[in-house]
Amino acid sequence: MALDLQDFMAKVIAKDPDQKEFHQAVEEVVASLVPYVNAHPKYEKAKILERIVEPERVIQFRIPWVDDKGEIQINRGYRVQMNSAIGPYKGGMRFHPSVNLGILKFLAFEQTFKNSLTTLPMGGGKGGTDFDGVGKSDNEVMRFCQSLINELYRHIGPNLDIPAGDIGVGAREVGYMYGQYRKLANEFTGVFTGKGRTYGGSLIRPEATGYGVIYFADAMLKTKGESFEGKIVVNSGYGNVGTHLIHKVNELGGKVVTIGDQYGYAYVPQGINAEMLDFIEPLWARDRRPAKDFADEFQVEWRAGRRPWEVKCDIACPTATQNEINGDDAKALLNNGCWCVAEGSNMSSTKEAVDAFIEAKILYAPGKASNAGGVAVSGLEMSQNSMRYSWTSEEVDAKLKQIMAGIHETCVEYGKVDDYVNYVNGANIGGFVKVAESMLAQGII
C-alpha cells in the first residue's frame, strides 16, 4: 500500500499528542520521502519509516544536586537513543529549562539523518535536562554534572553512545561530565566529544559547526557563481556556532551585522570586526551573559524585543534554537532582499517559513545539512581517540571542508529538479537512504 503523509502523521501524533516539535520534524522528513518510498516499495514493506520514528530506547532519570546554599535541587534528565543502524548513538546533551522529551526526540530524529549525511559511522541520539546554568557557580555546575553522570554513565560508552555538547553545554560542562564518567567507569575512553584539547579533544571542534555552516553556504553560493565577498549576513546567536560563523564570514570577505538573544538584537551596520569578536567569543560560551552587554560595550544600536530578520541582507544564518524563523520572519527576509538561508541551529525555521523559502526558490539549507560540521568533527574526534592520535588544525579543517562538500553533493544529487535544488528533499532523502539500507540489511530488530 502506498505511503500517505496524512495517515502516517495521524498515527505518529496519536501516540504522543503533546510532542509538537517532534511531529514537525517527522512531517518535514516524511513529506520529502513520500514519493521516494512509494517508488521503492521495499522500504514500506519493511516498515522502515514506522520503525525509524520510534526511538530504540528512551532513558529518563532524576538528577538531585546541592546548590551553594546547601539546598537540595532536583532536575529531570533524559537520553533518547534513536537509531544505531549505522553506528553508536551520537548527539549532544542540552541544558536548558525548555528541555522535554518531545524536543529531545525531535533532535535525536534530526541527528539520525544529519549523522548519516556525514558518511561517518554514527547513529542518532540526543539528551538533556531542564537545568538552567545561567547564574550558577562553577561548583554548582560541577555538582550537577557529576550527579547527572552518576545515572547516565551506565547507558553510554565509546561503542554504545557518545554524548557531546549542545545549548548550555560547553567545554566546562563536558569536562565535568567526562571526569565523572572516567571515575565511575574506571577507564579513559573517547566516550564524550567536545572534550578539552589536553585530554583527547580535537582541534577545530569548537569552531566546527559555525565553520561548517559557512562551508556549506559557500558551496550553495558557488552554484550561482557567487561568493561571500561583500555580502551582508544577519545572524541570531552568539554562542559557539554564531561566534565562529562570524569569524569565517569575515575571513571570506562578508560582514555579519547582528547578534541577539530572546530579548532583542544588536545591530552593527559596519559589520562585527575582530575586536568585537574577541569580546563576543566568551560572552555566552563561557560567561552566559546577555547580548545587550555587547551592545553596551561597543555603543552599537540595541533593538529590544525585536528579531534580526527585519534587517536588509543577502544571507541569513539562524544560530540560536529551533523555530526561530517563523512565516512572518521569512516574508520580512524575502522582502528585504535575502536570497540565501543557511541554518546553524536545528530546525531553525517553521514549516511556514520553509515553504516560503522554497516557493521563492532561494537557496535554503536545512540544519541537518548545513550545521552537520559539529558532529562531523565529533566523529573525527572519535577516530582520533580510537587511534590514540591527533591531527593538526589544518588536517581537521581540510577533512571538515571535504565532509561539508560531500553533504552538499548528496543534497544536489537527491534534491535537484530542473534548475532548482530543493535542499530539504536532498538532505532528507540522502540521509534516509543510508540508514534505511542498513536497517534492511540487519533484519527486523
N, C-alpha and C positions, 0 to 999 in steps of 0.2 A: 504494500500500500504506500502511495506517495506521501512524503512528509508534508504536513500542513503547519505553517507557523502558528496560527491562532490556536489550533488544537493542542499543539505541543506546549505553548506558553500557558494555556489554561491549566494543564496538568502540573507544570512547574509551580505556578502561583498557588494552586490549591494546596500543595504540600507545605509551603512556607509563605503564607499570605502577607506577612509584615516585612519581608526582606526585599524592599523596593530596589535597592542598589543592585542586588543580585539578579533580580528579574530584568533590570535594564541591561546588565552586562550579557546575560544569556540571550535576550531578544536581539541585541545588536549582532551577536555572533551567529545565531541561528538564522536570522534574516539573510545573511550573506551565504549561508551554507545550503539553504533550501534547494536552489537549482542544482548545486553541485552534488548533493546527496541523492537527489532524485535522478540524476544522470549516472550515479554509481550506486545502485541498489544494494550492493553488498554491505554498505555501512548501515543502512536502515534495517536490513535483515538481522544484522548482529546487534542492533540497538545501541550503536556506538554513542549517539547523542544522548540517549536516555541514561547511559552509563557515565558519560563524561560530565554531566551536570550534577551528579551525586558525588560528594566527597568520599574518598576511600575511608577516611577517618576524621572525626572531629573530637578534639580534646578540650574540655572546659574545666577550669580549676580556680580555687580561691588563692589570693596572694595576701597573707597577713604580714604586716611590717610595722615597725615602731618609728614614729617621727621624732624630731629633735626635742620635743616636749615630753617624750616618754609615753605618748598616747598611741594605742594600737589602731592602725588603719587597715581596712580590708578592701582590696580591689579584685576584679574578676579578670582572669586570663584565659586565652584561647590559643589553640593551634589547629588550623584547618589543613589537613594533608589531602590535597585534592586529587592528584593523579601522579602515579610513579611509573607510567608505561615506558618512558624513555630515560629515566634516571631517578636518583633520590629526590625527594621533595626539596624544593629550593624556593625561598622567598623570605621577605623581611618580617621584622617584628615592629608593630606600630604602637606607640604610647600616646594616646590622645583620648580625651573624655568622650568623643563621639564613637569610639570603637564599640561595635557589637557584632554578633555572629553574621548578620546579613552583609555587612560591609566587608568582613574578612572572607566570606565565601565569594563575593564579587572579586576581591583582589586575588584570591587563590585561583579562581577560574581564569581571570585575565592572565595571571602568571603562567599558567599551563601553556597558553598559546605563545606568549612572549618568549618563554624559555625555549620552546620548540623552534621559533624563528631564528634563534641564535645559532642553531645546529649543534649546540653543545649538549652533552648527555645530562640534562637536568629536568626533573619533573616539576610540578607546580604545587606550591604551598604558601601559606601566609599565617601570621599570628599577630597577637597584640593584646592590649589591655586598656582599660579605661583610666589608667593612671595619668595624671597631668603633671609633667615635670616642671612646669613654669613655677618659679618661686621656691622650688625645693633646693635644699643644700646638697653638696656633693655626697655627704654622708647619708642623707635620706635617699638619694637616688641609688647609692650603693646598696643600702639595706633592702630597698625594694627589689633591685635586680637580683640580689642573692636569693631572696625569698621566691621570686618567680622561677629561678632555675632549680631551686630545691624540688619543685614539682616537674618542671618541663624536661629536665636532663634525662629522665628515663625514656622519653619519647623521641629524642633526637640523637644523631650520630653522624659520622663522616660518610657512611654508606647508607644512611636512612633518611635524614632530614637535616638540612644545613641552613639555619636561620641567618639573617643579616639585619641591617638597619632599615629604617623607614622613617616616617614622620615621628618626631620626638625621640628618635633613637640614632645617636651619632657615635663617634669613637668612644666617648666616655661610657655610654651605656653598654655598647658591645664589649668593651674591656671588662666591665664589672660582671657581665653575664658569662663571658668566656672564662674568666678567672674562677668563678664558682663552679662552672661545668668541669673545668680541669681538675679541681679539687675533689669533686664528688665522683667523677668517672675514673680518676687516678690515671689519666693518660693525656698526652699532648698530641692532639689531632686537629685537623682542619675542619672542625665542626661548625664554626662561625665564619662568615666572611665580613669584610669591612673591619678586620682587626687592625691594631696598630702595626706600624711597619717594623717595630722592634720584636714582635712576636708572631710573625707569619703573615702579616698583611701585605697586600700587593700595592706597588706604586701605581698611581693613576686611579685607584679605586674611588677616593672621594670626588674626583673630577669626572668620573666616567659617565654618569647619567647626563650631566649638563653638556659635556663634550659630545656624547653620542647623539643627543637631540640635534645639535648643530651639524654634525657629520651627516645625519640623515636628511636634515633640511637642505643642506648644501647639495646633496645628490638630487633632491627634488628640483631645486633651482636650476641645476645643470640641464635637466630635461627641457627647460625653457630657454636655455642659453644664457642664464643669469647667474649671479653670484651674490655674496653678502656685501660686496663693496658698495658703500654709500647707502645701504638700506637702513630704514628706521624699524626698530624692533620694540614691541611692547611685551613686557614680562610681568608676571604677577607675584612670584615668590622671591625669597632671598635666603633660602637655606642652601644646602649643598648643591642642589640642582640649579637654582636660579643664579647663584654666585658664579659657578664655573661656566654656565651658559654665557653669562655676560663676558667673562674673560675670553671665551673662544670667539664670540661675535666681534669683540674689539680686535682680536688678532686677525680676523678675516676682513676687517675694514668697515664693518657696520657699526651702528650705535644703538645701545639699549637705553630707552628714555624713561622707564618706570620700574619701581619695585613697590610691593604693597603687602597688606595683610587684610584681615577681616574688618579692620577699622578704616581703611582707605588706602590711598597710594601716594607715593612721592613722584612728582613729575620733573624730569631733568631734560629739557629740550635740547641742550647741547650734547647730551649723552653722558653716561656714567663713565668717568675716567678711572685711571689706575689708582689714584689716591683715594677716591671714593670707594673703589672696590676693596681696597685693603681694610677700610673701616667696616664694610658690609660683611666681609667673609666670616668673622666670628659672631656677628650680631645675633643671628638666630642659632646657627650650628653649634655654637659654644655657650653663648650668654642668654639665649632665649629672650632677647629684648625686642620691643615693637619696632615696626618700620618707621614710625614717626621720629624715633631717635636719630635716624639717618637724615631725615628732612631737617630736623633742628640743628644737627651738627654742621650741615653744609648750606643752611639757609636756602633750601630749594622749596618749591611750592608743595604743600601738603593738601590733598583733596580728600577731606574727611567723608566717610560714608559712601564713597564712590568707587567705581571699578575702572581699571586701566583700559578696558576695551573700548572706551569712548575716545581714546587718543588716536589721531591720524597716524597710520603706519603702513608699512609694506608687509611685515611679518608679525604674527602674534605667537607667543610661546607661554601658555599657561603652565606654571611650575609649582602650584600650591597643593590643590586637593581635587577630589572628584567633583564633577558637575559645576565647575567654577565659571563656565561659559554657558549661559542659557540662550534661548531663542532670541530674546531682545538684544543680548550682547552680540550675538552673531550678526544680526542685522546692522547694529552700530558699526561693527568691524567692517562689514562689506560696504556700507555707505561711506566709510572713511578711507576706502581705497585698499584695505587689506586683501592680499591675494595669495597668502600662504599662512597656514596654521600648522605648527608642529607641537604636539603635546609633550610636555615634560612631566606632567602628573598622570596618574592612572585614571582613565575615563574622564578626562578634563571637561568634556562637552556633553550637554544633554542631547537627547535624540533630536529635539527640535533644532538645536544648533548644528549638529552633524548633517541633518537633512538640508539645512540652508546652505552649508558649505558645498555639499555635493551638487545641489541644484545649480549653484552659481559656477560650478566647475572650477573652483580654485584648487590650489594644491593643499590637501588636508591630510595630515598624518595622525592616525590614532596612536595613543600612548603605547599600546602593546608592540608597535613597531618602532616608533621614534624614541621612546625612553628605555629601550632594551639595553642600552650601553652599560647601565649599572650592573645588571645581573650578568651581562656578558663578561665583565671584568671580574665579577664574583666567581664565575666559572673558571676564569683564568687563575684566580687566587686558589681555588680548589686544586687545580692542576699543579700549581707551584708547591702547595702544601704536600701533595701526594709524592712529588718528586724530591722534596726537601731541597728546593732550589728556588731562585728568584730571578726574574727578568728585569732588565733596565726599564726606565720610564719610556724610552724610545721604542723598545720592543713591545711593551704592553700597549702603547698608544697605536703602534702600527697594526697590532692584532685587532684592537678595538675598531679602527677605521675599516679594516677588512671585513669584520663581522657586520658592521652597520651597512657597508656597501652590499654585502650578501643579503641582508634583510631587505634592502631596497630592491634588489634584483628579484627577490622572491615576490614582493608585493606587485612589481610590474608584471611578472610572469602570470600571476593569478588574477590581477586586477585590471589589466588594460583591455579596454573595449574601444575600438576605432582609435581616436586620437586622445582619449582621456583615461587616466589611470585612477581608478577608484581604489585608493589605498586601504580603505576599510575592508572591502571584499578581498583584496590581495592579502592583507595580513591575516584575516580570519581563515580563509581557505588554505593559505600557505602554512599557517600554524597548525591547522586541523589535520592535514594530510599525514604528517609525520606521526602524530600521536595516534590517529585512527589506525594507520597501518601497523603500528607497534601493538596496539590492543588486539587487532585481528590476529596477528602472528602468535600472540601469547595465550589465546583462547579466552573462554568465558571465566574470568576471575575477578 
